[in-house]
Amino acid sequence: MTEYRDPAYACAYLAMQDVIPQRDVGERLLLDVGCGDGRLLALAHTRFPGAEGVLLDHSAAMLDAARARTWPAPVDYVAHDLSQPLPPLGTFDAIISGFAIHYLSDLRKRELYTELRGLLNPGGLVLNLEHVASVDAHEHTRFLDLLGGKEDPSNQLAPAWDQVAWLRESGFARADVVWKWLELALIVGWTD
Ligand SMILES: C[S@@+](CC[C@H](N)C(=O)[O-])C[C@H]1O[C@@H](n2cnc3c(N)ncnc32)[C@H](O)[C@@H]1O
């Protein structure tokens, strides 16, 4: 049971619901790069069901899996290889990515961050839940063991803090690692 069963508490929430910071970001338009089956957009919709989305991936099978979902708001699908410059996509309030950008070279990661910055509306942000480089070989082995011990030769892992620096160089007003566990990190860049 939550405080929302108290009518006064519920009314207080309803009176301020439109001034919750960043809420509008999530409720307008989201771009998911390297979307897979749309898992992250689906997660975002649990909180912001009105958010329209663009799902981008280079895998037709992944985009088909995303199309098979039932979405609560309009969703567009873009087949594109992120190793190439982004096509015209429009502008966005939030750009999300999960475990996809680490397949790109470091040079391309930096270019992509600059391109993503250019797609953001004022106040927008990029959230990259990423597979990042370990701080040392011991941590890498520990992480690999937890995942079954198999190296993925496609990985081009970069340290989370390097990526924060690249976001800043790309024109983001602020950037940070807001969560990290071994080789998984949530890297966020904010515009003003
Ligand atoms: C590990 S899956 C993650 C999928 C999803 N984002 C998630 O969080 O579950 C990586 C995804 O990145 C996509 N991907 C990898 N390299 C890509 C590239 N160069 N261009 C576009 N998509 C790419 C793959 O097709 C795949 O859907």
The ligand as an SDF file (V2000), in Angstrom:
LIG
                    3D

 27 29  0  0  0  0  0  0  0  0999 V2000
   23.6530   -6.8460  -27.1000 C   0  0  0  0  0  0  0  0  0  0  0  0
   22.4080   -6.3420  -28.2080 S   0  0  0  0  0  0  0  0  0  0  0  0
   21.5290   -5.1640  -27.1870 C   0  0  0  0  0  0  0  0  0  0  0  0
   20.1280   -4.9330  -27.6760 C   0  0  0  0  0  0  0  0  0  0  0  0
   19.3080   -3.9640  -26.8480 C   0  0  0  0  0  0  0  0  0  0  0  0
   19.8160   -2.6030  -26.9630 N   0  0  0  0  0  0  0  0  0  0  0  0
   19.2610   -4.3570  -25.3930 C   0  0  0  0  0  0  0  0  0  0  0  0
   19.5680   -3.5280  -24.5340 O   0  0  0  0  0  0  0  0  0  0  0  0
   18.8650   -5.4980  -25.1190 O   0  0  0  0  0  0  0  0  0  0  0  0
   23.3190   -5.3050  -29.3000 C   0  0  0  0  0  0  0  0  0  0  0  0
   22.4820   -4.6910  -30.3920 C   0  0  0  0  0  0  0  0  0  0  0  0
   23.2700   -3.7270  -31.0780 O   0  0  0  0  0  0  0  0  0  0  0  0
   23.0630   -3.8830  -32.4580 C   0  0  0  0  0  0  0  0  0  0  0  0
   24.2460   -3.4090  -33.1590 N   0  0  0  0  0  0  0  0  0  0  0  0
   25.5160   -3.8540  -32.9970 C   0  0  0  0  0  0  0  0  0  0  0  0
   26.3270   -3.2230  -33.8330 N   0  0  0  0  0  0  0  0  0  0  0  0
   25.5520   -2.3630  -34.5510 C   0  0  0  0  0  0  0  0  0  0  0  0
   25.8180   -1.4460  -35.5960 C   0  0  0  0  0  0  0  0  0  0  0  0
   27.0490   -1.2860  -36.0910 N   0  0  0  0  0  0  0  0  0  0  0  0
   24.7970   -0.7430  -36.0990 N   0  0  0  0  0  0  0  0  0  0  0  0
   23.5440   -0.8890  -35.6090 C   0  0  0  0  0  0  0  0  0  0  0  0
   23.2250   -1.7530  -34.6340 N   0  0  0  0  0  0  0  0  0  0  0  0
   24.2330   -2.4740  -34.0990 C   0  0  0  0  0  0  0  0  0  0  0  0
   22.8270   -5.3780  -32.6410 C   0  0  0  0  0  0  0  0  0  0  0  0
   22.1640   -5.6760  -33.8440 O   0  0  0  0  0  0  0  0  0  0  0  0
   21.9990   -5.7040  -31.4200 C   0  0  0  0  0  0  0  0  0  0  0  0
   20.6290   -5.5190  -31.6520 O   0  0  0  0  0  0  0  0  0  0  0  0
  1  2  1  0
  2  3  1  0
  2 10  1  0
  3  4  1  0
  4  5  1  0
  5  6  1  0
  5  7  1  0
  7  8  2  0
  7  9  1  0
 10 11  1  0
 11 12  1  0
 11 26  1  0
 12 13  1  0
 13 14  1  0
 13 24  1  0
 14 15  1  0
 14 23  1  0
 15 16  2  0
 16 17  1  0
 17 18  1  0
 17 23  2  0
 18 19  1  0
 18 20  2  0
 20 21  1  0
 21 22  2  0
 22 23  1  0
 24 25  1  0
 24 26  1  0
 26 27  1  0
M  CHG  2   2   1   9  -1
M  END
$$$$
